[in-house]
Structure formats: structure tokens, C-alpha cells
């Protein structure tokens, strides 16, 4: 569901698996990135170690979403890029919970802050924040 919500906010952009995973991670741990006063899923001492696992789960979720017709995958020079389809948009319009609204807003904020960075630069930001979190 988070992948669909994320794509509904960033629709039309070059959203690769790595960028989606990075934005999702940043939205979930938004306090650590200076985007919110609290982390969406609360504080977690092991949060930064979750990125690779979250990426693998997200990859499987995107495959399912493409097969179900909710998301479209397009091969581009930067790899596969994903965009939400009309069925996915309809689903997202029905998601009106506080969690969904907060998550969408955090993704918008993350996208606005980091959209000019390459995927390598995004991962560098996450790595730097991980090191800072370990020092605390």
C-alpha cells in the first residue's frame, strides 16, 4: 500500500526501485531526516539496518502491483521506472486514513527535498544519517 501511496504523490517522475525505497525509508524515519517531529513508525534503534530488507520486500510488492495492473513498469536508461496506473490512483483516492494522509505528506516533503539528488547521492544521505544515529 505504501508503494501505491508513494507513486500517487510522485507520479510522472523517474521512480526506480531504489528511489522508491529511499523515499519510503525517509518518510518512515522522517524525524531522522529533519522532515517531521516524530518518526511515522516510532523510534527504532535498528531502523537504519532495515533498508536492504525493505528494498527486497518493495521489489516483490512492485512486481505484484504491476501484475495486478495497479502500477506500470517502463524500461528506461536508468533502469525500470514505475508509475501508478488509473486503477492504482482510484485505490489511493479511497485511502483517507490519518496514516495514509501523513505518509503522503511525508513523501511529498521528501520528494521536494531530495528530487534533484541521484540515487547514489540519496543513499549517501541515508548512510550519513545512519552514522549520525549510531553516534547518539
C-alpha positions in Angstrom: 0.0 0.0 0.0 2.8 2.4 0.8 4.3 1.9 -2.7 1.0 2.9 -4.3 0.6 5.9 -2.0 4.2 6.9 -2.8 3.7 6.6 -6.5 0.4 8.6 -6.3 2.4 11.5 -4.9 5.5 11.3 -7.2 3.6 10.3 -10.4 5.3 11.1 -13.6 8.8 11.1 -12.1 11.6 8.6 -12.9 10.8 6.4 -9.9 13.2 3.5 -9.9 13.1 0.8 -7.2 16.0 2.4 -5.4 14.4 5.9 -5.4 11.1 4.4 -4.2 12.9 2.5 -1.4 14.8 5.6 -0.4 11.7 7.9 -0.3 9.8 5.3 1.6 12.6 4.9 4.1 13.0 8.6 4.5 9.2 9.0 5.0 9.1 6.3 7.7 12.1 7.7 9.6 11.2 11.3 8.8 12.4 12.8 12.1 15.9 11.5 11.5 15.9 13.4 8.2 14.6 16.6 9.7 11.2 16.3 7.9 8.9 15.8 11.0 9.0 15.9 14.8 8.4 12.2 15.1 9.1 9.1 13.0 6.0 7.6 11.4 6.6 4.2 12.8 8.1 5.4 16.1 11.8 5.3 17.1 13.7 2.1 16.3 17.4 1.5 17.2 17.7 -0.8 14.3 15.8 1.3 11.7 18.7 2.1 9.5 19.6 -1.6 9.2 16.2 -2.3 7.6 16.8 -0.6 4.3 18.1 -3.6 2.3 15.2 -5.8 3.7 12.7 -3.1 2.9 14.1 -2.8 -0.6 13.7 -6.6 -1.3 10.1 -6.5 0.1 9.3 -3.5 -2.1 10.7 -5.2 -5.2 8.3 -8.1 -4.7 5.4 -5.7 -4.0 6.1 -3.7 -7.2 6.1 -7.0 -9.2 2.7 -7.8 -7.8 1.4 -4.3 -8.3 2.5 -4.4 -12.0 0.9 -7.9 -12.5 -2.3 -6.7 -10.9 -2.4 -3.6 -13.2 -2.1 -1.0 -10.4 1.4 0.1 -11.5 3.1 0.3 -14.8 6.8 -0.5 -15.3 8.8 1.1 -18.1 12.4 0.3 -19.1 14.4 3.4 -19.3 18.1 4.3 -19.4 18.2 4.4 -15.6 16.5 1.0 -15.3 12.9 0.1 -14.7 10.8 3.1 -13.7 7.4 2.7 -12.1 4.3 4.9 -12.3 0.9 4.4 -10.9 -1.9 3.4 -13.2 -5.5 4.6 -13.2 -6.7 1.6 -11.1 -3.9 2.4 -8.6 -5.0 6.1 -8.5 -8.6 5.1 -7.8 -7.4 2.8 -4.9 -5.3 5.6 -3.4 -8.1 8.1 -3.6 -10.0 5.8 -1.3 -7.2 5.8 1.3 -8.3 8.6 3.7 -6.9 7.4 7.0 -4.7 9.6 9.1 -1.7 7.2 8.4 -2.2 7.5 4.6 -2.5 11.3 4.7 0.6 11.6 6.9 2.6 9.2 4.8 1.6 11.0 1.5 2.6 14.4 3.1 6.0 13.0 4.2 6.7 11.5 0.8 5.8 14.9 -0.8 8.2 16.6 1.6 11.0 14.0 1.0 10.5 14.3 -2.8 10.7 18.1 -2.8 13.8 18.0 -0.6 15.7 15.2 -2.5 14.3 15.1 -6.1 17.5 16.7 -7.5 19.8 14.1 -6.0 20.8 11.0 -7.9 20.1 7.6 -6.3 23.8 7.3 -5.3 23.5 10.7 -3.6 20.3 9.6 -1.9 21.9 6.5 -0.5 24.8 8.6 0.7 22.4 10.9 2.6 20.8 7.8 4.2 24.2 6.3 5.1 25.3 9.6 6.7 22.1 9.8 8.7 22.7 6.2 9.8 26.2 7.0 11.0 24.8 10.0 12.9 22.1 7.9 14.5 24.7 5.3 15.7 26.7 8.0 17.4 23.7 9.1 19.5 
